[in-house]
């Protein structure tokens, strides 16, 4: 593969890795919140978090562009103050990957947290531990198999993100051309050889991620959490 193709591989791994770290924190927090709290509008908020699973990625990308673009709701004030915009940078690729992969972590993590025996949590609190301490020492460790499976799925989804990334980050060689974008560019340009190797590499990474997620899910079932 050419240098540009190798760059796309490295960029995709970097983008997926960073977005997965963000999803680990944000997604776990949201999953715990949904699992432990009931409040007005909870179902609506749950739907909003889950929407990127069913919306076309280009629609998600459009919303992100309207939010973070130079004239966007958040991006406009940021550009006016600093002269910097997240759009058409590798940061935009991270944002897009984070948004589309977050639902995988939230839904998988919520199911894992809800499956933890409440009696164990109550016992911890009766012994004087706060909810925060119980969550860190009891709930999340017991739900770890489901949480890790969710993270692996989120990583795989981030690696495969195309539409939202194209809308928000563009396909700029040497800057924002992730593997899916590079595959499309190589195919559209008639470089089927390079597209072939990139497709095989991406398929291998995705296969490994799904295998690991399945294995962790089975471990969760065996552990009963």
Backbone bond lengths (Angstrom), bond angles and torsions (degrees), N, CA, C in turn:
res aa  C-N    CA-C-N  psi(-1)  N-CA   C-N-CA  omega(-1)  CA-C   N-CA-C  phi
1 X - - - 1.459 - - 1.520 110.23 -
2 X 1.324 115.62 151.96 1.452 121.43 179.33 1.522 111.01 -76.41
3 X 1.349 114.39 167.49 1.453 119.37 -178.74 1.509 113.26 -57.63
4 X 1.329 117.37 -37.20 1.461 121.03 179.79 1.522 110.89 -64.02
5 X 1.333 116.41 -36.66 1.455 120.15 178.92 1.522 110.79 -68.25
6 X 1.330 116.49 -41.83 1.461 119.52 177.52 1.524 110.72 -63.46
7 X 1.316 116.58 -37.24 1.460 119.98 176.58 1.526 110.34 -60.04
8 X 1.335 116.75 -41.77 1.464 120.17 -179.15 1.526 111.21 -64.17
9 X 1.340 116.96 -36.57 1.461 120.71 177.10 1.528 109.96 -64.07
10 X 1.331 116.31 -49.48 1.461 120.50 -179.83 1.525 111.38 -62.12
11 X 1.336 116.30 -42.01 1.464 119.85 -179.45 1.526 110.68 -64.42
12 X 1.324 117.46 -42.36 1.463 120.53 -179.97 1.521 111.14 -62.53
13 X 1.330 116.71 -43.13 1.465 120.01 178.40 1.530 110.65 -63.90
14 X 1.324 116.67 -40.32 1.466 121.00 178.84 1.529 110.77 -65.67
15 X 1.326 116.47 -48.50 1.460 121.13 -179.67 1.524 110.89 -61.45
16 X 1.324 116.59 -46.81 1.460 120.54 -179.69 1.524 111.21 -64.72
17 X 1.337 116.70 -38.93 1.457 120.24 179.87 1.515 112.26 -65.15
18 X 1.333 116.65 -47.72 1.468 120.42 -179.53 1.522 111.08 -65.67
19 X 1.327 116.61 -44.42 1.461 119.49 -179.63 1.527 111.06 -64.13
20 X 1.334 117.57 -34.49 1.459 120.65 178.08 1.521 111.14 -67.13
21 X 1.325 117.64 -37.61 1.464 120.52 175.64 1.533 110.75 -62.86
22 X 1.319 115.89 -42.16 1.469 119.73 177.99 1.522 110.24 -64.55
23 X 1.325 116.15 -44.86 1.460 121.14 179.84 1.526 110.91 -63.15
24 X 1.334 117.03 -34.65 1.467 120.21 179.46 1.522 110.62 -58.57
25 X 1.324 116.70 -42.76 1.468 120.84 -178.23 1.531 110.99 -78.76
26 X 1.324 115.69 -54.32 1.463 120.27 -175.59 1.529 110.96 -68.45
27 X 1.331 116.44 -45.61 1.453 120.31 -177.64 1.516 113.28 -65.16
28 X 1.329 116.95 -41.48 1.463 120.20 178.20 1.522 110.70 -64.77
29 X 1.325 116.31 -40.07 1.472 120.35 179.22 1.529 110.91 -63.45
30 X 1.339 116.24 -45.76 1.463 119.89 179.33 1.521 110.62 -65.33
31 X 1.333 116.71 -42.13 1.464 120.70 179.68 1.526 111.00 -60.51
32 X 1.330 116.20 -43.10 1.474 120.33 179.18 1.525 109.84 -65.46
33 X 1.316 116.92 -41.98 1.459 121.78 -179.82 1.524 110.90 -61.79
34 X 1.330 116.76 -44.98 1.464 120.52 179.21 1.534 111.33 -66.57
35 X 1.330 116.37 -35.57 1.463 120.37 -176.76 1.526 112.22 -74.18
36 X 1.322 117.28 -29.72 1.467 120.53 -171.38 1.524 114.73 -109.45
37 X 1.310 118.62 -9.32 1.458 120.48 -175.22 1.525 111.51 -124.83
38 X 1.317 114.85 142.79 1.460 122.29 170.54 1.519 107.58 -118.99
39 X 1.325 116.61 131.03 1.452 120.92 -176.84 1.527 108.76 -156.85
40 X 1.326 117.12 157.48 1.467 120.01 178.62 1.535 111.02 -60.35
41 X 1.295 115.35 134.65 1.458 120.21 179.18 1.518 114.17 84.50
42 X 1.329 117.63 8.25 1.463 120.71 -178.45 1.525 111.31 -61.03
43 X 1.332 116.27 -43.41 1.470 119.35 -179.07 1.524 111.43 -64.56
44 X 1.321 116.61 -38.27 1.468 120.49 178.81 1.525 109.96 -64.29
45 X 1.335 116.08 -45.19 1.465 120.07 179.53 1.522 110.83 -63.61
46 X 1.323 116.39 -38.92 1.463 120.88 177.94 1.527 110.19 -61.87
47 X 1.331 116.19 -42.14 1.466 120.41 179.07 1.524 110.66 -64.16
48 X 1.333 117.04 -41.94 1.463 120.30 -179.69 1.520 111.46 -62.31
49 X 1.328 116.89 -39.72 1.467 120.66 178.44 1.522 110.58 -67.27
50 X 1.330 116.14 -34.17 1.468 121.21 -175.57 1.524 112.88 -84.98
51 X 1.313 118.05 -17.81 1.470 121.90 -174.77 1.528 114.66 -49.74
52 X 1.353 119.97 -41.80 1.468 118.81 -179.85 1.531 114.20 -58.56
53 X 1.343 117.41 -16.44 1.466 119.44 177.11 1.524 111.72 -70.78
54 X 1.341 116.53 -30.55 1.466 119.54 -173.88 1.530 113.02 -111.56
55 X 1.320 117.14 -20.29 1.460 119.42 177.40 1.526 110.52 -73.40
56 X 1.336 117.89 145.69 1.468 118.97 170.98 1.531 108.96 -58.27
57 X 1.326 118.68 138.37 1.470 120.17 -179.33 1.525 113.75 -55.18
58 X 1.331 116.73 -30.67 1.459 118.90 178.59 1.529 111.27 -67.53
59 X 1.320 116.92 -32.83 1.463 120.02 176.96 1.529 109.59 -68.13
60 X 1.324 116.64 -44.74 1.468 120.41 175.72 1.520 110.19 -58.45
61 X 1.339 116.26 -42.91 1.457 120.54 178.90 1.512 112.13 -63.24
62 X 1.331 116.67 -36.61 1.458 120.28 179.08 1.528 110.52 -64.52
63 X 1.330 115.94 -45.74 1.466 119.69 177.78 1.523 110.96 -59.78
64 X 1.327 116.56 -42.51 1.466 120.41 179.60 1.525 110.73 -63.94
65 X 1.331 116.06 -38.91 1.465 119.40 179.14 1.525 110.98 -65.71
66 X 1.335 116.14 -40.92 1.459 119.63 178.30 1.529 111.47 -67.30
67 X 1.300 116.59 -25.06 1.464 121.13 179.51 1.520 112.19 -86.04
68 X 1.364 116.46 -40.84 1.465 120.50 -170.43 1.521 114.60 -113.05
69 X 1.320 117.88 -4.27 1.460 120.33 178.93 1.521 112.20 -65.41
70 X 1.320 116.42 172.86 1.467 120.66 -176.89 1.524 113.36 -61.28
71 X 1.317 116.66 -22.40 1.459 120.79 176.11 1.518 110.90 -114.71
72 X 1.335 116.04 17.72 1.450 120.94 -177.48 1.513 113.18 -79.25
73 X 1.328 114.63 172.95 1.456 121.16 -177.33 1.526 111.84 -60.02
74 X 1.326 116.95 -42.53 1.465 121.36 177.40 1.522 111.70 -102.69
75 X 1.302 116.23 -37.30 1.459 120.44 -177.38 1.515 113.26 -67.57
76 X 1.347 117.02 -31.22 1.456 120.45 179.99 1.522 112.89 -62.50
77 X 1.350 118.00 -54.76 1.470 119.49 177.26 1.526 112.95 -59.87
78 X 1.338 116.43 -37.23 1.460 119.65 178.86 1.529 110.92 -63.43
79 X 1.340 116.32 -42.39 1.461 119.98 179.70 1.527 111.71 -67.96
80 X 1.316 116.08 -38.45 1.465 119.72 178.99 1.523 112.02 -64.58
81 X 1.329 116.25 -35.53 1.466 120.62 -177.42 1.522 113.00 -81.84
82 X 1.320 117.13 -36.88 1.471 120.53 -171.24 1.521 113.71 -117.04
83 X 1.340 117.77 -18.34 1.455 120.29 -174.84 1.517 112.83 76.16
84 X 1.335 117.15 9.78 1.468 121.85 -178.71 1.518 109.42 -115.86
85 X 1.312 115.76 141.77 1.459 121.60 177.46 1.520 109.62 -128.34
86 X 1.318 115.72 141.28 1.461 120.29 179.84 1.518 111.59 -72.34
87 X 1.329 117.56 -23.90 1.462 120.69 -176.66 1.529 111.48 -65.15
88 X 1.335 114.14 144.92 1.465 123.56 177.68 1.536 111.67 61.40
89 X 1.324 115.00 35.92 1.461 122.50 171.70 1.516 107.90 -131.78
90 X 1.342 116.26 169.09 1.467 118.03 178.35 1.525 110.91 -69.42
91 X 1.328 116.77 -19.63 1.466 119.08 173.36 1.532 110.59 -63.65
92 X 1.306 115.98 -36.36 1.464 120.21 178.02 1.527 110.63 -63.36
93 X 1.334 116.66 -37.87 1.465 120.32 177.25 1.524 110.68 -63.64
94 X 1.333 116.25 -37.94 1.471 120.22 178.32 1.524 110.49 -66.65
95 X 1.327 116.67 -43.15 1.462 120.55 178.68 1.526 110.20 -60.56
96 X 1.318 116.98 -47.74 1.464 120.88 -179.03 1.525 111.10 -61.38
97 X 1.327 116.47 -45.11 1.464 120.31 -179.28 1.520 111.34 -65.48
98 X 1.321 116.78 -37.35 1.460 120.50 179.41 1.519 111.13 -64.56
99 X 1.325 116.71 -45.02 1.464 120.97 -176.86 1.526 111.20 -64.77
100 X 1.323 117.55 -43.35 1.474 119.39 -175.93 1.529 112.16 -78.10
101 X 1.332 118.27 -22.28 1.466 120.21 -179.39 1.522 112.69 -94.40
102 X 1.330 117.82 -16.77 1.464 121.32 -177.89 1.528 113.34 -57.03
103 X 1.354 119.82 -42.67 1.469 119.04 -178.89 1.523 113.95 -57.98
104 X 1.335 118.17 -33.52 1.460 120.37 179.35 1.528 110.55 -61.93
105 X 1.329 115.75 -43.08 1.455 120.52 -179.69 1.519 111.23 -69.23
106 X 1.329 116.46 -42.31 1.462 120.09 -177.13 1.526 111.22 -64.61
107 X 1.315 117.28 -47.41 1.459 120.31 -176.23 1.529 111.44 -69.51
108 X 1.326 116.98 -44.35 1.468 120.30 179.16 1.519 110.71 -67.71
109 X 1.337 116.57 -43.62 1.454 120.42 -179.77 1.511 112.49 -65.70
110 X 1.316 117.34 -39.72 1.466 120.47 179.19 1.520 110.83 -62.08
111 X 1.332 116.32 -44.71 1.467 119.87 179.14 1.529 110.76 -61.51
112 X 1.337 116.84 -39.89 1.462 120.10 -179.64 1.527 111.34 -67.31
113 X 1.325 116.98 -41.91 1.467 120.91 -179.47 1.522 111.03 -67.88
114 X 1.332 117.20 -40.12 1.456 120.82 179.65 1.524 111.99 -66.91
115 X 1.330 117.49 -22.91 1.464 120.76 -178.98 1.527 113.07 -82.19
116 X 1.330 117.43 -9.70 1.462 120.28 178.66 1.526 109.14 -70.38
117 X 1.325 116.33 135.92 1.461 122.39 -178.99 1.528 110.17 -60.37
118 X 1.318 116.87 118.45 1.466 121.00 -179.63 1.525 111.96 -63.43
119 X 1.327 116.71 -29.88 1.463 119.59 -178.78 1.533 111.65 -62.08
120 X 1.328 115.75 -35.05 1.468 119.47 177.85 1.530 109.74 -66.14
121 X 1.316 116.83 -40.51 1.467 120.62 178.45 1.526 111.12 -67.20
122 X 1.335 116.80 -41.52 1.459 119.65 178.28 1.521 111.32 -62.62
123 X 1.336 115.72 -40.24 1.465 119.79 179.50 1.524 110.87 -61.87
124 X 1.331 115.81 -40.23 1.459 120.32 178.35 1.523 111.53 -62.28
125 X 1.326 116.53 -42.43 1.458 120.54 -179.50 1.522 111.59 -71.00
126 X 1.335 116.91 -32.93 1.464 120.10 176.22 1.523 111.62 -65.75
127 X 1.334 115.97 -27.31 1.454 120.73 177.59 1.527 112.45 -81.27
128 X 1.314 116.40 2.78 1.462 120.12 173.70 1.513 115.91 104.74
129 X 1.325 117.83 -0.93 1.463 119.72 179.95 1.527 110.35 -80.46
130 X 1.312 115.76 143.24 1.459 121.05 177.41 1.522 110.17 -73.77
131 X 1.337 115.70 167.78 1.463 119.11 177.49 1.521 110.62 -61.18
132 X 1.340 116.82 -40.13 1.457 121.81 179.36 1.524 110.92 -60.94
133 X 1.334 116.33 -46.33 1.458 120.66 179.66 1.524 111.12 -66.27
134 X 1.323 116.63 -39.45 1.470 121.09 178.06 1.522 111.04 -63.65
135 X 1.331 115.99 -40.71 1.463 120.10 179.61 1.520 110.99 -62.28
136 X 1.343 116.87 -43.04 1.461 120.95 -176.57 1.520 113.07 -74.73
137 X 1.321 117.09 -33.65 1.469 119.94 -173.78 1.531 113.98 -101.69
138 X 1.336 117.02 -19.56 1.466 120.00 -176.35 1.534 111.44 -119.31
139 X 1.326 116.21 -62.15 1.467 120.70 -170.09 1.526 112.58 -64.04
140 X 1.330 116.94 -55.70 1.465 119.76 -176.19 1.532 112.89 -65.81
141 X 1.344 119.65 -41.51 1.467 118.16 175.25 1.524 113.14 -60.33
142 X 1.348 117.48 -39.48 1.456 119.57 179.09 1.533 112.09 -70.09
143 X 1.328 116.43 -26.15 1.468 120.71 179.84 1.521 112.41 -94.49
144 X 1.333 117.02 10.71 1.468 120.60 -169.37 1.523 113.59 -60.93
145 X 1.337 118.13 -36.47 1.471 119.27 -177.53 1.529 110.67 -63.30
146 X 1.328 116.63 -43.93 1.452 119.83 177.88 1.515 112.37 -67.38
147 X 1.340 116.53 -38.30 1.458 120.42 179.52 1.528 111.01 -65.52
148 X 1.317 116.59 -42.38 1.464 119.80 179.46 1.525 110.66 -66.68
149 X 1.328 116.87 -39.56 1.472 119.91 176.86 1.525 110.23 -60.87
150 X 1.331 116.50 -41.19 1.460 120.18 177.83 1.516 112.42 -63.38
151 X 1.320 116.39 -39.40 1.461 120.52 178.46 1.521 111.62 -65.05
152 X 1.316 116.29 -40.21 1.463 119.59 179.69 1.526 110.26 -65.16
153 X 1.325 116.54 -42.30 1.469 120.03 177.56 1.526 110.81 -64.27
154 X 1.333 116.06 -38.79 1.461 119.78 178.45 1.530 110.60 -63.93
155 X 1.325 116.66 -40.69 1.464 120.58 178.03 1.529 110.71 -62.12
156 X 1.335 116.16 -44.88 1.467 120.06 179.93 1.519 111.18 -63.04
157 X 1.329 116.48 -40.08 1.468 119.82 178.88 1.527 110.94 -66.50
158 X 1.331 116.01 -40.06 1.463 119.73 178.83 1.527 110.95 -64.45
159 X 1.321 117.22 -38.52 1.461 120.88 178.03 1.526 111.41 -62.12
160 X 1.334 116.43 -33.72 1.462 120.18 -175.13 1.508 114.79 -94.95
161 X 1.334 117.49 3.32 1.464 119.64 -176.80 1.530 111.46 -64.50
162 X 1.334 115.44 132.54 1.463 121.20 -177.65 1.534 112.24 -128.72
163 X 1.333 116.52 -62.48 1.450 120.65 -169.86 1.513 114.93 -62.54
164 X 1.322 117.46 -50.70 1.466 120.67 -179.16 1.526 110.96 -65.23
165 X 1.331 115.96 -36.47 1.466 119.94 177.88 1.523 110.92 -65.00
166 X 1.326 116.67 -42.26 1.460 120.80 179.21 1.524 111.21 -62.09
167 X 1.339 116.54 -39.72 1.459 120.80 -178.01 1.527 111.39 -70.76
168 X 1.323 117.41 -39.47 1.462 120.74 -172.48 1.524 113.01 -95.22
169 X 1.339 116.78 -37.87 1.466 120.31 -175.67 1.520 113.06 -103.95
170 X 1.322 117.62 -20.94 1.454 120.01 -176.15 1.519 111.64 75.61
171 X 1.301 115.82 176.84 1.469 121.87 178.58 1.521 108.09 -116.03
172 X 1.330 115.38 77.15 1.459 121.23 -175.57 1.530 108.80 -101.75
173 X 1.336 118.45 113.49 1.470 120.87 -178.93 1.523 111.69 -55.04
174 X 1.314 115.05 132.24 1.456 120.20 178.35 1.512 114.43 79.12
175 X 1.340 117.00 1.78 1.469 120.31 -179.85 1.525 112.48 -132.89
176 X 1.309 117.19 -52.29 1.472 119.44 -174.57 1.527 113.21 -130.51
177 X 1.330 117.74 9.28 1.467 119.70 -176.54 1.530 111.04 -80.78
178 X 1.327 115.86 87.40 1.459 121.39 175.77 1.532 109.33 -71.01
179 X 1.323 116.94 173.22 1.465 120.66 -177.29 1.532 113.40 -55.65
180 X 1.342 119.56 -49.68 1.468 118.19 179.12 1.525 112.73 -59.10
181 X 1.323 117.17 -39.79 1.459 120.24 178.60 1.522 111.34 -68.43
182 X 1.324 116.84 -38.40 1.457 120.55 178.93 1.532 111.02 -67.83
183 X 1.319 116.71 -36.61 1.467 120.39 176.74 1.529 109.85 -62.50
184 X 1.321 116.10 -46.04 1.466 119.87 178.93 1.529 110.56 -62.30
185 X 1.336 116.74 -44.19 1.454 120.21 -179.49 1.518 112.27 -63.67
186 X 1.342 116.98 -42.04 1.461 120.54 179.38 1.524 110.96 -65.63
187 X 1.322 116.26 -42.16 1.464 120.17 179.58 1.527 110.79 -65.48
188 X 1.342 116.41 -46.03 1.462 120.46 -179.68 1.523 111.55 -64.26
189 X 1.350 116.00 -30.69 1.456 119.73 179.93 1.518 113.90 -86.97
190 X 1.323 117.36 1.20 1.455 121.23 177.21 1.512 114.82 84.51
191 X 1.348 117.66 6.76 1.463 120.52 178.58 1.526 108.54 -89.05
192 X 1.325 115.83 75.19 1.459 120.86 -174.27 1.522 112.25 -69.05
193 X 1.333 117.30 -27.83 1.460 120.02 178.88 1.516 111.29 -63.80
194 X 1.317 116.28 -49.11 1.463 119.96 179.33 1.521 110.50 -65.61
195 X 1.336 116.93 -41.44 1.464 120.42 177.77 1.526 110.51 -59.45
196 X 1.341 115.75 -39.73 1.463 121.14 -179.18 1.526 111.57 -59.61
197 X 1.320 117.17 -49.00 1.466 120.37 -177.37 1.517 111.72 -69.73
198 X 1.315 117.08 -35.93 1.464 119.84 176.81 1.525 110.83 -66.28
199 X 1.327 116.45 -40.41 1.462 120.40 178.59 1.522 110.58 -63.27
200 X 1.329 116.74 -44.29 1.469 120.07 179.12 1.531 110.92 -62.56
201 X 1.336 116.17 -42.68 1.456 119.62 179.48 1.517 111.87 -63.51
202 X 1.316 116.10 -43.69 1.464 120.27 -179.65 1.522 111.18 -66.80
203 X 1.318 116.10 -39.47 1.462 120.20 177.67 1.522 110.79 -62.17
204 X 1.335 116.66 -41.65 1.459 120.43 179.08 1.515 112.09 -62.68
205 X 1.327 116.98 -43.41 1.464 120.97 179.02 1.529 110.24 -63.98
206 X 1.315 116.85 -43.68 1.466 121.01 -179.59 1.528 111.13 -65.75
207 X 1.338 116.41 -40.91 1.459 120.41 178.79 1.529 110.60 -61.80
208 X 1.321 115.95 -44.98 1.463 120.01 179.61 1.523 110.94 -62.86
209 X 1.331 117.47 -41.84 1.464 121.09 -179.84 1.531 110.66 -63.19
210 X 1.335 117.40 -43.72 1.460 120.26 -180.00 1.522 111.17 -67.48
211 X 1.326 116.53 -36.33 1.463 119.81 178.05 1.527 110.33 -63.58
212 X 1.329 116.37 -44.91 1.460 120.39 179.53 1.529 111.18 -64.94
213 X 1.338 116.96 -40.98 1.460 120.25 179.08 1.521 111.08 -62.92
214 X 1.339 116.57 -40.89 1.464 120.76 177.97 1.514 110.70 -64.78
215 X 1.321 116.19 -42.00 1.468 120.45 179.80 1.525 111.10 -63.20
216 X 1.338 117.02 -44.14 1.456 120.43 178.99 1.523 111.13 -65.12
217 X 1.336 117.21 -36.68 1.469 120.50 178.32 1.522 110.61 -64.41
218 X 1.325 116.93 -39.02 1.458 120.09 177.38 1.519 111.11 -66.52
219 X 1.328 116.66 -38.19 1.457 120.33 176.71 1.519 110.48 -63.66
220 X 1.317 115.94 -35.68 1.469 119.99 177.82 1.520 110.78 -63.37
221 X 1.360 116.15 -43.08 1.450 120.29 179.18 1.528 110.87 -63.33
222 X 1.334 115.94 -42.46 1.470 120.18 179.15 1.529 111.29 -62.95
223 X 1.342 115.05 -38.31 1.464 119.52 -178.60 1.529 112.05 -78.78
224 X 1.331 115.83 -15.07 1.450 119.26 178.84 1.509 113.86 82.77
225 X 1.355 117.51 15.25 1.469 120.56 179.03 1.520 109.39 -134.00
